[in-house]
Amino acid sequence: MTHLAPTQAAGAALFARGLTGPVVMLNLLRFRKTADYTETPALAPSQPITGAQAFRRYIDHTLPYLRASGGDLLFYGTGGPWLIGPEGECWDAAMLVRQASVAAFMAHAQDPATMAGHGHRTAALRDSRLLPLAPRDPLADQSADKLEI
């Protein structure tokens, strides 16, 4: 089973968490060998490209809009197999994206200008994970029960 877009239930669960302030999105990315622009042929390059190259086009398109919305790309790096995790499972890349708030993230994700380049992401990925993270200082919380979600 692949995961390329959030479900309505997952979106509702994100809002139900009641996160306030900045949110960092942990992205795990698994690329297609060759990008598939079947869903967005208008964005397709004249020659086939890799999924990683299509994802780069997605970043190039999206980053100015992300920054204009108060967010930023904090980290992008090459992945691989887990050090601790399921044997045989690996991710091609990982990315950390900061947004000012959940509301800012949702507004950015639904912005028509941002969405105009979303086809590059769809063409690039064969699987992904997106985990919203709320910044927290574990040293400021002295009891273990405060660290629970």
C-alpha positions in Angstrom: 0.0 0.0 0.0 1.4 3.4 -1.0 0.6 6.8 0.6 0.8 9.8 -1.6 -1.8 12.2 -0.2 -3.5 12.8 3.2 -6.9 11.3 3.8 -9.8 13.4 5.1 -9.6 11.5 8.4 -5.9 12.2 8.7 -6.5 16.0 8.1 -9.2 16.0 10.7 -6.9 14.2 13.2 -4.2 16.8 12.6 -6.6 19.6 13.5 -7.9 17.6 16.5 -4.3 17.6 17.9 -4.7 21.3 18.7 -1.2 22.1 17.8 -0.3 25.8 18.3 2.7 27.6 17.0 5.2 26.2 14.5 5.0 22.8 13.0 7.7 20.8 11.3 6.7 18.2 8.7 8.9 15.1 8.5 8.7 13.8 4.9 10.0 10.4 3.9 10.2 10.0 0.2 10.5 7.0 -2.2 11.0 8.0 -5.8 9.9 6.4 -9.0 12.7 5.3 -11.3 11.1 7.3 -14.1 8.7 10.2 -13.3 5.1 9.5 -14.3 3.3 12.6 -15.6 0.2 10.7 -16.7 -2.0 12.8 -14.4 -0.4 16.1 -15.4 0.9 15.9 -19.0 1.1 19.7 -19.2 3.9 19.6 -16.7 5.8 16.7 -18.4 9.2 17.5 -19.7 10.0 16.8 -23.4 12.3 13.9 -22.4 11.8 11.3 -19.5 13.3 12.3 -16.2 13.8 10.4 -12.9 11.5 10.7 -10.0 14.2 12.5 -8.1 14.5 15.0 -10.9 10.8 15.5 -10.9 10.8 16.1 -7.2 13.5 18.7 -7.6 11.2 20.5 -10.0 8.5 20.3 -7.3 10.8 21.9 -4.8 11.9 24.6 -7.2 8.3 25.5 -7.9 7.0 25.3 -4.4 9.8 26.8 -2.3 9.1 30.5 -3.1 5.4 30.0 -2.1 6.4 28.1 1.0 8.7 30.9 2.1 6.1 33.6 1.2 3.6 31.7 3.5 6.1 31.9 6.5 7.6 28.4 6.1 10.9 27.1 5.0 12.8 24.0 3.9 15.0 23.1 6.9 16.6 20.0 5.6 16.7 17.7 2.6 19.0 14.7 2.5 19.6 11.3 1.0 18.0 8.4 2.7 18.7 4.7 2.8 17.9 1.7 5.0 17.0 2.1 8.6 19.5 1.8 11.4 16.6 1.1 13.7 13.5 0.0 11.8 12.1 -2.6 9.5 14.8 -4.6 7.8 14.7 -4.2 4.0 12.7 -0.9 4.2 14.4 2.2 2.9 13.6 5.7 1.8 15.3 7.6 -1.0 15.2 11.0 0.8 14.0 12.7 3.9 12.9 16.3 4.2 12.0 18.6 7.1 9.7 21.5 6.3 8.8 24.2 8.9 5.6 26.1 8.8 4.4 28.9 11.1 1.3 26.9 12.1 -1.0 24.1 11.0 -3.3 26.8 9.6 -0.4 28.3 7.6 0.5 24.8 6.4 -3.1 24.1 5.2 -3.4 27.5 3.5 -0.1 27.0 1.7 -1.0 23.4 0.7 -4.3 24.7 -0.8 -3.0 27.8 -2.5 -3.6 27.6 -6.3 -0.1 28.8 -7.1 1.4 26.1 -5.0 -0.9 23.5 -6.3 0.1 24.4 -9.9 3.3 22.5 -9.4 1.9 19.6 -7.3 2.0 17.4 -10.4 5.8 17.2 -10.2 5.4 15.7 -6.7 2.8 13.2 -7.9 5.0 12.3 -10.9 8.1 11.9 -8.7 6.8 9.7 -5.8 5.9 6.0 -5.6 5.4 6.3 -1.8 5.8 8.8 1.0 5.1 9.5 4.6 4.3 12.9 6.2 4.5 13.2 10.0 3.6 16.6 11.6 5.9 17.4 14.5 5.3 20.0 17.2 8.6 21.5 18.6 9.1 20.7 22.3 12.0 21.0 24.7 12.3 17.7 26.6 14.7 19.3 29.1 12.0 21.7 30.2 9.7 18.9 31.0 10.9 17.2 34.2 8.4 14.3 34.4 8.1 11.4 32.0 4.4 11.7 31.8 4.7 15.2 30.2 6.6 13.6 27.3 3.7 11.5 26.2 1.5 12.5 23.3 
